[in-house]
Amino acid sequence: MITASQIRTTGMASLIFAGTALASSAMAAAPTVSDLFALRVNNSANSDNLATGDILVWGANGVSPYGVGLNAASFGVTGQCPPSLECTSFSDPDLVRQSLFLRNWTLRPDQYFASRPYSLELTNPWTLVLSSTQNFAAGTNTVVNTPAVGSVDLMPLVMQMSASGTGVTPTISWQLPTTGPIVDVIRFRVFDRSNPIQVVSKDPNNPRSFSQADLIFEQMLSGSTTSFALPTSWTLPNGQSRSLAFNSQYSIDIALEHNRTDGSPVSRSSSYFDFTPINLPGIGNIALPSATPVPTTAELTGGGQPPYQFRQVDASPTSVTYIDPLVATGFTYAIGAGDPNFKSVLIPTQYGDGLYNVLVWNGSDWIPAKDGLAVNETFDFTLNGHLNGVEKFRIVGIETSAGVSPLDVSGFVTGLTFMKEGKFNGTMQAIVVDTIAPVPEPESYLMLLSGLGMLGFTAFQRRRIAAQ
């Protein structure tokens, strides 16, 4: 019988494909592997198609040769036998076997990785088997083990994040958590959502692929850093110059890391926030939202237009907090549990005729509160019959002639004040209407699986895949 310790050694290579004689020693034709990693990751909700929640991620950042095509370069699988079990073959149901995926990020083009929900039973080293042949022929395989993750604590997400300034060089600020492991280093990353990359399975028995946002910028910061100004431009590994651009969609990731003694990360939290460069005079601070988590598994999961979740955004009755999603049709705004009520709303940008209607939710229906709210006109709920402010309201009335589609990158910036000091953890949900199907009830808007532009805009659907 093969124990957990045995299967994490070179003996694993002989278990990959029944009836195929394999060798595990690295021959001339075998791939080269370097920069092995394994860590516990706490991924926030995101629009990058990265798996959310408490997960294990492992693999290698340096595999050569590599290639995107299903029939190109190195092939790979990975596995681990839980320490409390014994595995007799690669088909043993006790063996946790997974495909390795090639993720050719701009900043990390040769990364082979796998991920799954966190389990303490699976925090020993993972074995990677990489081959230059699809059938893992003798003499073409390299077998390596990742570091162990062990019983490291989960790293919390940042408490708050916002962008000051406008344009392509904003300063991003955040608040660090007060609990969890020591933050040894902060990894500031920018993902390009407008130009995604293909993530490809390199397991010949499980050919599939999906899209993820492209990693285009990364800066290592000290563990106590709470702000960073994006540079005007930077140089990519291929020597090309890169910068952010207007009319492009990005995600900003504040990754807090706790390291091993050798400096490699063992626990990381990644707080993702959608960001689109704008240039609106007079608006100095825009809170950056993160999409509400969508459950993911090892299979495809349908996903559509999620609400935008604001975590711990400062709320005040005297200062205006601007929030901004990536879609603009009509919107439903709602506070989170324990948040102060909305006091007023201000729309500083114009779409169509620049006149909007305000509706207030009374617990059972939407009640008109203001018709023809003009651009830069403040509507104060407390002066219009809602002395305690409101928990939920809508802005509607954007004409189809304005051409605001669900993919409009210019956004719909909204200025809000609140009834008292506090934190805003609420949501801003695009009103989505299927022009063929019946219009759903208000509470079901947050559950739609297809994002449809309002009143005849082009329908689109996004699929989320269970991958980091």
DRENDO-1510 file (C-alpha; in Angstrom, 1 decimal, always signed):
<recs>
REC; n; res; u; v; w
REC; 1; MET; +0.0; +0.0; +0.0 .
REC; 2; ILE; +1.1; +3.6; -0.6 .
REC; 3; THR; +1.0; +6.0; +2.3 .
REC; 4; ALA; +0.6; +9.7; +2.2 .
REC; 5; SER; +4.3; +10.3; +2.5 .
REC; 6; GLN; +5.1; +7.8; -0.3 .
REC; 7; ILE; +2.6; +9.3; -2.7 .
REC; 8; ARG; +4.2; +12.7; -2.2 .
REC; 9; THR; +7.5; +11.4; -3.5 .
REC; 10; THR; +8.5; +10.3; -7.0 .
REC; 11; GLY; +6.4; +7.2; -6.7 .
REC; 12; MET; +3.4; +9.3; -7.6 .
REC; 13; ALA; +4.5; +9.5; -11.3 .
REC; 14; SER; +3.8; +5.8; -11.8 .
REC; 15; LEU; +0.2; +6.3; -10.7 .
REC; 16; ILE; -0.9; +8.9; -13.2 .
REC; 17; PHE; -2.1; +6.7; -16.1 .
REC; 18; ALA; -2.8; +3.1; -15.6 .
REC; 19; GLY; -0.9; +0.8; -18.0 .
REC; 20; THR; +1.7; +3.5; -18.9 .
REC; 21; ALA; +5.3; +3.0; -17.8 .
REC; 22; LEU; +6.6; +6.3; -16.5 .
REC; 23; ALA; +9.8; +7.6; -15.1 .
REC; 24; SER; +10.0; +10.4; -12.7 .
REC; 25; SER; +13.6; +11.5; -13.0 .
REC; 26; ALA; +14.2; +14.7; -15.0 .
REC; 27; MET; +15.7; +13.8; -18.4 .
REC; 28; ALA; +16.8; +16.1; -21.1 .
REC; 29; ALA; +13.3; +16.4; -22.5 .
REC; 30; ALA; +11.6; +16.8; -19.2 .
REC; 31; PRO; +10.3; +20.2; -18.1 .
REC; 32; THR; +12.3; +22.4; -15.7 .
REC; 33; VAL; +10.4; +23.7; -12.6 .
REC; 34; SER; +11.2; +26.5; -10.2 .
REC; 35; ASP; +9.7; +28.9; -7.7 .
REC; 36; LEU; +7.3; +26.4; -6.1 .
REC; 37; PHE; +4.5; +27.9; -3.9 .
REC; 38; ALA; +1.6; +26.8; -1.7 .
REC; 39; LEU; -0.4; +29.1; +0.5 .
REC; 40; ARG; -3.8; +29.7; +2.1 .
REC; 41; VAL; -5.6; +32.5; +0.4 .
REC; 42; ASN; -8.6; +34.5; +1.5 .
REC; 43; ASN; -10.0; +35.9; -1.7 .
REC; 44; SER; -12.7; +38.6; -1.6 .
REC; 45; ALA; -15.5; +38.8; -4.1 .
REC; 46; ASN; -14.1; +40.0; -7.4 .
REC; 47; SER; -14.9; +40.6; -11.1 .
REC; 48; ASP; -11.7; +38.8; -12.3 .
REC; 49; ASN; -13.1; +35.2; -12.3 .
REC; 50; LEU; -10.9; +34.3; -9.3 .
REC; 51; ALA; -12.3; +31.8; -6.8 .
REC; 52; THR; -13.6; +33.5; -3.7 .
REC; 53; GLY; -13.4; +32.6; +0.0 .
REC; 54; ASP; -10.9; +30.5; +2.0 .
REC; 55; ILE; -8.9; +28.4; -0.5 .
REC; 56; LEU; -5.6; +26.6; -1.0 .
REC; 57; VAL; -3.5; +27.6; -4.0 .
REC; 58; TRP; -0.3; +25.9; -5.1 .
REC; 59; GLY; +1.9; +25.3; -8.1 .
REC; 60; ALA; +5.0; +26.8; -9.7 .
REC; 61; ASN; +5.8; +30.2; -11.1 .
REC; 62; GLY; +8.6; +28.9; -13.4 .
REC; 63; VAL; +7.8; +26.0; -15.7 .
REC; 64; SER; +9.6; +25.6; -19.0 .
REC; 65; PRO; +8.6; +25.0; -21.6 .
REC; 66; TYR; +5.1; +26.4; -21.4 .
REC; 67; GLY; +2.4; +27.1; -23.9 .
REC; 68; VAL; -1.3; +28.1; -24.0 .
REC; 69; GLY; -2.5; +25.5; -26.5 .
REC; 70; LEU; -4.0; +22.2; -25.2 .
REC; 71; ASN; -1.3; +20.4; -27.3 .
REC; 72; ALA; +1.6; +22.7; -26.5 .
REC; 73; ALA; +4.5; +22.6; -24.1 .
REC; 74; SER; +4.4; +21.0; -20.6 .
REC; 75; PHE; +1.5; +18.9; -19.3 .
REC; 76; GLY; +0.8; +18.5; -15.6 .
REC; 77; VAL; -1.3; +17.1; -12.8 .
REC; 78; THR; -1.1; +17.3; -9.0 .
REC; 79; GLY; -2.1; +15.3; -6.1 .
REC; 80; GLN; -2.0; +14.7; -2.3 .
REC; 81; CYS; -3.1; +11.8; -0.1 .
REC; 82; PRO; -4.6; +13.0; +3.2 .
REC; 83; PRO; -2.3; +12.0; +6.1 .
REC; 84; SER; -5.0; +9.9; +7.8 .
REC; 85; LEU; -5.5; +7.7; +4.7 .
REC; 86; GLU; -3.6; +5.3; +2.5 .
REC; 87; CYS; -3.7; +5.5; -1.3 .
REC; 88; THR; -3.0; +2.4; -3.4 .
REC; 89; SER; -3.3; +3.8; -6.9 .
REC; 90; PHE; -3.9; +7.1; -8.7 .
REC; 91; SER; -7.5; +6.1; -9.1 .
REC; 92; ASP; -7.9; +5.5; -5.4 .
REC; 93; PRO; -10.9; +7.6; -4.2 .
REC; 94; ASP; -8.9; +8.7; -1.2 .
REC; 95; LEU; -6.3; +10.4; -3.3 .
REC; 96; VAL; -7.0; +14.1; -4.1 .
REC; 97; ARG; -6.0; +14.5; -7.7 .
REC; 98; GLN; -6.3; +17.7; -9.6 .
REC; 99; SER; -5.4; +19.2; -13.0 .
REC; 100; LEU; -2.7; +21.8; -13.3 .
REC; 101; PHE; -3.6; +25.0; -15.1 .
REC; 102; LEU; -1.4; +27.3; -17.1 .
REC; 103; ARG; -2.1; +30.9; -16.3 .
REC; 104; ASN; -0.1; +33.2; -18.7 .
REC; 105; TRP; -0.4; +36.5; -16.9 .
REC; 106; THR; +1.6; +39.3; -18.4 .
REC; 107; LEU; +3.7; +39.5; -15.2 .
REC; 108; ARG; +3.8; +35.7; -14.7 .
REC; 109; PRO; +3.5; +33.9; -18.1 .
REC; 110; ASP; +4.7; +30.5; -17.0 .
REC; 111; GLN; +2.7; +29.8; -13.9 .
REC; 112; TYR; +1.2; +26.3; -13.4 .
REC; 113; PHE; -1.3; +26.2; -10.5 .
REC; 114; ALA; -4.3; +24.5; -8.9 .
REC; 115; SER; -6.7; +25.6; -6.2 .
REC; 116; ARG; -9.4; +24.1; -4.0 .
REC; 117; PRO; -11.4; +25.0; -0.8 .
REC; 118; TYR; -9.1; +25.1; +2.3 .
REC; 119; SER; -8.9; +21.9; +4.3 .
REC; 120; LEU; -6.4; +21.3; +7.1 .
REC; 121; GLU; -6.2; +17.7; +5.9 .
REC; 122; LEU; -4.6; +18.9; +2.6 .
REC; 123; THR; -2.0; +21.4; +3.9 .
REC; 124; ASN; +1.0; +19.0; +3.5 .
REC; 125; PRO; +3.2; +19.4; +0.4 .
REC; 126; TRP; +1.4; +18.8; -3.0 .
REC; 127; THR; +3.2; +16.8; -5.6 .
REC; 128; LEU; +3.4; +18.3; -9.1 .
REC; 129; VAL; +4.0; +15.9; -12.0 .
REC; 130; LEU; +5.0; +17.8; -15.2 .
REC; 131; SER; +5.7; +16.2; -18.6 .
REC; 132; SER; +6.7; +17.2; -22.0 .
REC; 133; THR; +4.5; +14.5; -23.5 .
REC; 134; GLN; +0.7; +14.1; -23.3 .
REC; 135; ASN; +1.0; +10.5; -22.2 .
REC; 136; PHE; +3.7; +11.2; -19.6 .
REC; 137; ALA; +6.1; +8.9; -21.4 .
REC; 138; ALA; +9.2; +7.5; -19.6 .
REC; 139; GLY; +12.0; +10.0; -19.4 .
REC; 140; THR; +9.9; +13.1; -20.0 .
REC; 141; ASN; +8.6; +13.8; -16.5 .
REC; 142; THR; +9.6; +16.0; -13.6 .
REC; 143; VAL; +8.2; +15.4; -10.2 .
REC; 144; VAL; +8.5; +18.1; -7.5 .
REC; 145; ASN; +6.8; +18.9; -4.1 .
REC; 146; THR; +5.5; +22.3; -3.0 .
REC; 147; PRO; +6.1; +23.7; +0.5 .
REC; 148; ALA; +3.7; +22.7; +3.2 .
REC; 149; VAL; +1.0; +25.2; +4.2 .
REC; 150; GLY; +0.3; +23.7; +7.6 .
REC; 151; SER; -2.1; +25.2; +10.2 .
REC; 152; VAL; -1.5; +28.8; +9.4 .
REC; 153; ASP; -4.3; +31.3; +10.3 .
REC; 154; LEU; -6.5; +32.9; +7.7 .
REC; 155; MET; -5.4; +36.5; +6.8 .
REC; 156; PRO; -8.3; +39.0; +7.1 .
REC; 157; LEU; -9.2; +41.4; +4.3 .
REC; 158; VAL; -8.5; +45.1; +4.4 .
REC; 159; MET; -11.1; +47.1; +6.2 .
REC; 160; GLN; -11.6; +49.9; +3.7 .
REC; 161; MET; -10.2; +51.1; +0.4 .
REC; 162; SER; -10.7; +54.3; -1.6 .
REC; 163; ALA; -9.2; +56.2; -4.4 .
REC; 164; SER; -8.2; +59.9; -4.1 .
REC; 165; GLY; -7.6; +62.0; -7.2 .
REC; 166; THR; -8.8; +61.1; -10.6 .
REC; 167; GLY; -7.4; +60.0; -13.9 .
REC; 168; VAL; -4.9; +57.1; -14.4 .
REC; 169; THR; -2.6; +57.9; -11.5 .
REC; 170; PRO; -4.9; +57.9; -8.4 .
REC; 171; THR; -3.6; +57.3; -4.9 .
REC; 172; ILE; -5.2; +54.2; -3.3 .
REC; 173; SER; -5.7; +54.1; +0.4 .
REC; 174; TRP; -6.8; +51.3; +2.7 .
REC; 175; GLN; -7.1; +50.4; +6.4 .
REC; 176; LEU; -5.3; +47.3; +7.7 .
REC; 177; PRO; -7.1; +44.7; +9.8 .
REC; 178; THR; -6.5; +44.6; +13.6 .
REC; 179; THR; -6.7; +40.8; +13.9 .
REC; 180; GLY; -5.1; +37.8; +12.2 .
REC; 181; PRO; -1.5; +36.9; +11.3 .
REC; 182; ILE; +1.3; +39.5; +11.2 .
REC; 183; VAL; +1.3; +41.3; +7.9 .
REC; 184; ASP; +4.9; +40.9; +6.7 .
REC; 185; VAL; +4.5; +42.4; +3.3 .
REC; 186; ILE; +1.7; +44.0; +1.1 .
REC; 187; ARG; +1.5; +43.1; -2.6 .
REC; 188; PHE; -0.3; +45.9; -4.5 .
REC; 189; ARG; -1.6; +44.5; -7.8 .
REC; 190; VAL; -3.6; +45.7; -10.8 .
REC; 191; PHE; -5.5; +43.4; -13.0 .
REC; 192; ASP; -6.7; +44.4; -16.5 .
REC; 193; ARG; -10.3; +43.2; -16.9 .
REC; 194; SER; -10.7; +44.7; -20.4 .
REC; 195; ASN; -8.1; +42.3; -21.9 .
REC; 196; PRO; -8.5; +38.9; -20.1 .
REC; 197; ILE; -6.2; +36.0; -20.6 .
REC; 198; GLN; -7.1; +32.3; -21.1 .
REC; 199; VAL; -6.4; +29.9; -18.3 .
REC; 200; VAL; -5.8; +26.4; -19.8 .
REC; 201; SER; -5.9; +23.0; -18.2 .
REC; 202; LYS; -2.7; +21.1; -18.9 .
REC; 203; ASP; -4.2; +17.8; -17.9 .
REC; 204; PRO; -4.7; +15.7; -21.1 .
REC; 205; ASN; -7.6; +13.9; -19.3 .
REC; 206; ASN; -9.4; +17.2; -18.4 .
REC; 207; PRO; -9.1; +19.7; -21.3 .
REC; 208; ARG; -10.9; +22.9; -20.6 .
REC; 209; SER; -10.2; +26.6; -20.4 .
REC; 210; PHE; -11.6; +29.9; -19.1 .
REC; 211; SER; -10.9; +33.6; -18.9 .
REC; 212; GLN; -9.4; +35.6; -16.1 .
REC; 213; ALA; -8.3; +39.2; -15.7 .
REC; 214; ASP; -4.6; +39.8; -16.6 .
REC; 215; LEU; -2.1; +40.7; -14.0 .
REC; 216; ILE; -0.3; +43.8; -15.3 .
REC; 217; PHE; +1.2; +45.6; -12.3 .
REC; 218; GLU; +2.7; +44.4; -9.0 .
REC; 219; GLN; +4.5; +46.4; -6.3 .
REC; 220; MET; +5.8; +45.0; -3.0 .
REC; 221; LEU; +5.2; +47.3; +0.0 .
REC; 222; SER; +6.1; +47.1; +3.7 .
REC; 223; GLY; +3.5; +45.4; +5.9 .
REC; 224; SER; +2.5; +48.7; +7.5 .
REC; 225; THR; +1.8; +50.6; +4.3 .
REC; 226; THR; -1.7; +52.2; +4.0 .
REC; 227; SER; -1.6; +54.0; +0.7 .
REC; 228; PHE; +0.1; +53.8; -2.7 .
REC; 229; ALA; +0.1; +56.2; -5.7 .
REC; 230; LEU; -0.1; +54.4; -9.1 .
REC; 231; PRO; +2.8; +55.5; -11.3 .
REC; 232; THR; +2.3; +57.1; -14.7 .
REC; 233; SER; +3.9; +54.2; -16.4 .
REC; 234; TRP; +6.0; +51.1; -15.7 .
REC; 235; THR; +8.1; +48.6; -17.6 .
REC; 236; LEU; +6.8; +45.0; -18.2 .
REC; 237; PRO; +9.1; +42.0; -18.3 .
REC; 238; ASN; +9.1; +42.1; -22.1 .
REC; 239; GLY; +10.6; +45.6; -22.0 .
REC; 240; GLN; +7.4; +47.3; -23.1 .
REC; 241; SER; +6.0; +50.4; -21.3 .
REC; 242; ARG; +2.6; +50.1; -19.7 .
REC; 243; SER; +0.1; +52.4; -18.0 .
REC; 244; LEU; -3.5; +52.6; -17.1 .
REC; 245; ALA; -5.9; +53.9; -19.7 .
REC; 246; PHE; -9.2; +55.7; -19.8 .
REC; 247; ASN; -12.2; +53.6; -21.0 .
REC; 248; SER; -10.6; +50.4; -19.5 .
REC; 249; GLN; -11.8; +48.3; -16.6 .
REC; 250; TYR; -9.4; +47.3; -13.9 .
REC; 251; SER; -9.4; +45.5; -10.5 .
REC; 252; ILE; -7.1; +46.6; -7.7 .
REC; 253; ASP; -5.9; +44.0; -5.3 .
REC; 254; ILE; -4.5; +44.8; -1.9 .
REC; 255; ALA; -2.8; +41.5; -0.9 .
REC; 256; LEU; -1.7; +41.2; +2.7 .
REC; 257; GLU; +0.8; +38.4; +3.2 .
REC; 258; HIS; +2.2; +36.5; +6.1 .
REC; 259; ASN; +5.5; +34.8; +5.2 .
REC; 260; ARG; +7.5; +31.7; +6.0 .
REC; 261; THR; +10.9; +32.1; +7.5 .
REC; 262; ASP; +12.3; +31.9; +3.9 .
REC; 263; GLY; +10.3; +34.9; +2.8 .
REC; 264; SER; +7.7; +33.0; +0.8 .
REC; 265; PRO; +4.0; +33.7; +1.4 .
REC; 266; VAL; +2.1; +31.1; +3.4 .
REC; 267; SER; -1.1; +33.1; +4.1 .
REC; 268; ARG; -2.6; +35.8; +2.0 .
REC; 269; SER; -5.7; +37.9; +1.8 .
REC; 270; SER; -6.6; +39.6; -1.5 .
REC; 271; SER; -9.2; +42.4; -1.4 .
REC; 272; TYR; -10.3; +43.1; -4.9 .
REC; 273; PHE; -12.0; +46.4; -5.9 .
REC; 274; ASP; -13.2; +47.4; -9.4 .
REC; 275; PHE; -11.7; +50.6; -10.7 .
REC; 276; THR; -12.2; +52.6; -13.9 .
REC; 277; PRO; -10.1; +55.7; -14.5 .
REC; 278; ILE; -12.3; +58.8; -14.7 .
REC; 279; ASN; -11.7; +62.5; -14.9 .
REC; 280; LEU; -14.5; +64.3; -13.2 .
REC; 281; PRO; -13.5; +67.8; -12.0 .
REC; 282; GLY; -14.4; +68.4; -8.4 .
REC; 283; ILE; -14.7; +64.8; -7.3 .
REC; 284; GLY; -11.7; +64.0; -5.1 .
REC; 285; ASN; -12.6; +60.6; -3.6 .
REC; 286; ILE; -14.4; +57.6; -5.0 .
REC; 287; ALA; -15.1; +54.5; -2.9 .
REC; 288; LEU; -14.2; +51.4; -4.7 .
REC; 289; PRO; -16.7; +48.5; -4.6 .
REC; 290; SER; -16.2; +44.8; -4.8 .
REC; 291; ALA; -18.8; +42.5; -6.2 .
REC; 292; THR; -20.7; +40.3; -3.7 .
REC; 293; PRO; -19.3; +36.8; -3.6 .
REC; 294; VAL; -20.6; +34.2; -6.0 .
REC; 295; PRO; -20.4; +30.5; -4.8 .
REC; 296; THR; -17.8; +28.6; -6.9 .
REC; 297; THR; -17.1; +24.9; -7.3 .
REC; 298; ALA; -14.9; +22.8; -9.5 .
REC; 299; GLU; -17.5; +23.1; -12.2 .
REC; 300; LEU; -18.8; +26.1; -14.3 .
REC; 301; THR; -21.0; +28.4; -12.3 .
REC; 302; GLY; -23.4; +30.9; -14.0 .
REC; 303; GLY; -22.9; +34.5; -13.0 .
REC; 304; GLY; -24.4; +37.8; -14.0 .
REC; 305; GLN; -24.5; +41.3; -12.9 .
REC; 306; PRO; -23.8; +41.2; -9.1 .
REC; 307; PRO; -24.4; +44.0; -6.7 .
REC; 308; TYR; -21.5; +46.1; -5.7 .
REC; 309; GLN; -20.5; +45.7; -2.1 .
REC; 310; PHE; -18.9; +48.5; -0.2 .
REC; 311; ARG; -17.0; +47.4; +2.9 .
REC; 312; GLN; -16.4; +49.9; +5.7 .
REC; 313; VAL; -16.7; +53.1; +3.6 .
REC; 314; ASP; -16.8; +56.3; +5.7 .
REC; 315; ALA; -20.3; +57.7; +6.1 .
REC; 316; SER; -21.0; +61.2; +7.2 .
REC; 317; PRO; -24.0; +63.7; +7.3 .
REC; 318; THR; -21.7; +66.6; +6.3 .
REC; 319; SER; -19.4; +65.3; +3.6 .
REC; 320; VAL; -20.3; +63.7; +0.3 .
REC; 321; THR; -19.0; +60.1; -0.3 .
REC; 322; TYR; -18.9; +59.2; -4.0 .
REC; 323; ILE; -19.5; +55.6; -5.1 .
REC; 324; ASP; -19.1; +54.2; -8.6 .
REC; 325; PRO; -20.1; +50.9; -10.2 .
REC; 326; LEU; -19.2; +49.8; -13.8 .
REC; 327; VAL; -22.7; +49.8; -15.2 .
REC; 328; ALA; -25.3; +52.5; -15.6 .
REC; 329; THR; -28.9; +51.7; -16.3 .
REC; 330; GLY; -30.9; +52.5; -13.2 .
REC; 331; PHE; -29.8; +51.6; -9.7 .
REC; 332; THR; -31.0; +50.3; -6.4 .
REC; 333; TYR; -29.1; +51.6; -3.3 .
REC; 334; ALA; -29.3; +49.8; +0.0 .
REC; 335; ILE; -27.5; +50.2; +3.3 .
REC; 336; GLY; -25.9; +47.2; +5.1 .
REC; 337; ALA; -26.7; +45.9; +8.5 .
REC; 338; GLY; -25.9; +48.6; +11.2 .
REC; 339; ASP; -25.2; +51.3; +8.6 .
REC; 340; PRO; -26.6; +54.8; +9.1 .
REC; 341; ASN; -29.5; +55.6; +6.8 .
REC; 342; PHE; -29.1; +57.6; +3.6 .
REC; 343; LYS; -29.7; +61.3; +4.1 .
REC; 344; SER; -29.2; +62.7; +0.5 .
REC; 345; VAL; -28.2; +61.8; -3.0 .
REC; 346; LEU; -26.4; +63.7; -5.7 .
REC; 347; ILE; -25.7; +62.7; -9.3 .
REC; 348; PRO; -22.8; +64.7; -10.7 .
REC; 349; THR; -22.7; +63.4; -14.3 .
REC; 350; GLN; -25.2; +63.6; -17.1 .
REC; 351; TYR; -26.7; +60.7; -19.2 .
REC; 352; GLY; -29.4; +61.5; -21.7 .
REC; 353; ASP; -31.4; +64.5; -20.7 .
REC; 354; GLY; -29.7; +64.6; -17.3 .
REC; 355; LEU; -33.0; +64.2; -15.4 .
REC; 356; TYR; -33.5; +61.3; -13.0 .
REC; 357; ASN; -36.3; +60.0; -10.9 .
REC; 358; VAL; -35.9; +59.0; -7.3 .
REC; 359; LEU; -38.0; +56.1; -5.8 .
REC; 360; VAL; -38.1; +55.1; -2.1 .
REC; 361; TRP; -38.8; +51.6; -0.8 .
REC; 362; ASN; -41.6; +51.6; +1.8 .
REC; 363; GLY; -41.3; +47.9; +2.8 .
REC; 364; SER; -43.7; +46.6; +0.2 .
REC; 365; ASP; -43.5; +48.9; -2.9 .
REC; 366; TRP; -41.5; +51.6; -4.6 .
REC; 367; ILE; -42.9; +55.1; -3.9 .
REC; 368; PRO; -42.0; +58.1; -6.1 .
REC; 369; ALA; -40.0; +60.6; -4.1 .
REC; 370; LYS; -38.7; +63.0; -6.8 .
REC; 371; ASP; -39.3; +63.4; -10.5 .
REC; 372; GLY; -36.8; +65.2; -12.7 .
REC; 373; LEU; -33.8; +65.3; -10.3 .
REC; 374; ALA; -31.2; +67.3; -12.2 .
REC; 375; VAL; -27.5; +66.8; -12.5 .
REC; 376; ASN; -25.7; +68.3; -9.5 .
REC; 377; GLU; -29.0; +68.8; -7.7 .
REC; 378; THR; -29.0; +67.4; -4.1 .
REC; 379; PHE; -32.1; +65.5; -3.1 .
REC; 380; ASP; -32.5; +65.5; +0.7 .
REC; 381; PHE; -34.7; +62.7; +1.9 .
REC; 382; THR; -35.2; +64.3; +5.3 .
REC; 383; LEU; -36.7; +67.4; +3.7 .
REC; 384; ASN; -39.1; +65.3; +1.7 .
REC; 385; GLY; -41.1; +63.3; +4.2 .
REC; 386; HIS; -38.4; +60.9; +5.4 .
REC; 387; LEU; -37.2; +62.5; +8.7 .
REC; 388; ASN; -35.0; +59.5; +9.6 .
REC; 389; GLY; -33.6; +59.1; +6.2 .
REC; 390; VAL; -34.1; +55.9; +4.1 .
REC; 391; GLU; -32.6; +52.4; +4.0 .
REC; 392; LYS; -33.2; +51.8; +0.3 .
REC; 393; PHE; -33.9; +53.9; -2.8 .
REC; 394; ARG; -33.6; +53.9; -6.5 .
REC; 395; ILE; -32.4; +56.2; -9.3 .
REC; 396; VAL; -34.2; +55.5; -12.6 .
REC; 397; GLY; -35.0; +57.4; -15.8 .
REC; 398; ILE; -31.8; +56.9; -17.9 .
REC; 399; GLU; -33.0; +56.9; -21.5 .
REC; 400; THR; -32.0; +54.2; -23.9 .
REC; 401; SER; -30.9; +56.9; -26.3 .
REC; 402; ALA; -28.1; +57.7; -23.8 .
REC; 403; GLY; -26.4; +54.4; -24.9 .
REC; 404; VAL; -25.5; +53.4; -21.3 .
REC; 405; SER; -24.9; +49.6; -21.6 .
REC; 406; PRO; -24.0; +47.2; -18.8 .
REC; 407; LEU; -20.4; +47.4; -20.0 .
REC; 408; ASP; -20.2; +51.2; -20.0 .
REC; 409; VAL; -16.8; +52.0; -18.4 .
REC; 410; SER; -17.6; +55.7; -17.7 .
REC; 411; GLY; -19.7; +54.5; -14.7 .
REC; 412; PHE; -22.5; +56.2; -12.8 .
REC; 413; VAL; -20.9; +58.1; -10.0 .
REC; 414; THR; -23.2; +58.8; -7.1 .
REC; 415; GLY; -22.8; +61.2; -4.2 .
REC; 416; LEU; -24.3; +60.2; -0.9 .
REC; 417; THR; -24.6; +61.7; +2.6 .
REC; 418; PHE; -25.8; +59.7; +5.7 .
REC; 419; MET; -27.8; +60.5; +8.8 .
REC; 420; LYS; -24.8; +60.1; +11.2 .
REC; 421; GLU; -21.2; +59.2; +11.3 .
REC; 422; GLY; -20.4; +55.6; +10.7 .
REC; 423; LYS; -19.4; +53.0; +8.0 .
REC; 424; PHE; -21.2; +52.2; +4.8 .
REC; 425; ASN; -21.3; +48.5; +3.9 .
REC; 426; GLY; -24.2; +48.6; +1.6 .
REC; 427; THR; -24.8; +47.7; -2.1 .
REC; 428; MET; -25.4; +49.5; -5.3 .
REC; 429; GLN; -27.3; +47.2; -7.7 .
REC; 430; ALA; -27.8; +47.8; -11.4 .
REC; 431; ILE; -31.5; +47.5; -12.3 .
REC; 432; VAL; -31.6; +44.8; -14.9 .
REC; 433; VAL; -34.6; +44.1; -17.1 .
REC; 434; ASP; -35.2; +41.2; -19.5 .
REC; 435; THR; -37.2; +42.8; -22.3 .
REC; 436; ILE; -38.6; +39.4; -23.2 .
REC; 437; ALA; -39.3; +37.8; -19.9 .
REC; 438; PRO; -41.6; +39.3; -17.3 .
REC; 439; VAL; -40.1; +41.9; -15.0 .
REC; 440; PRO; -39.1; +40.3; -11.7 .
REC; 441; GLU; -40.1; +41.5; -8.2 .
REC; 442; PRO; -37.7; +44.0; -6.6 .
REC; 443; GLU; -36.1; +41.5; -4.2 .
REC; 444; SER; -35.2; +39.2; -7.1 .
REC; 445; TYR; -33.0; +41.7; -8.9 .
REC; 446; LEU; -30.0; +40.6; -6.8 .
REC; 447; MET; -30.5; +37.0; -8.0 .
REC; 448; LEU; -30.5; +37.4; -11.7 .
REC; 449; LEU; -28.1; +35.2; -13.6 .
REC; 450; SER; -28.0; +37.2; -16.8 .
REC; 451; GLY; -27.1; +40.8; -16.9 .
REC; 452; LEU; -29.3; +42.6; -19.4 .
REC; 453; GLY; -29.2; +46.3; -20.4 .
REC; 454; MET; -32.3; +48.2; -19.6 .
REC; 455; LEU; -35.0; +48.5; -22.2 .
REC; 456; GLY; -33.4; +46.8; -25.1 .
REC; 457; PHE; -29.7; +47.0; -24.4 .
REC; 458; THR; -27.6; +44.0; -25.7 .
REC; 459; ALA; -27.8; +41.0; -23.4 .
REC; 460; PHE; -24.6; +39.4; -22.2 .
REC; 461; GLN; -23.7; +36.6; -19.8 .
REC; 462; ARG; -20.6; +36.0; -17.8 .
REC; 463; ARG; -19.6; +32.6; -16.5 .
REC; 464; ARG; -17.6; +32.2; -13.4 .
REC; 465; ILE; -15.3; +29.2; -13.1 .
REC; 466; ALA; -14.0; +27.7; -9.9 .
REC; 467; ALA; -10.4; +28.7; -10.1 .
REC; 468; GLN; -8.3; +31.1; -8.1 .
</recs>
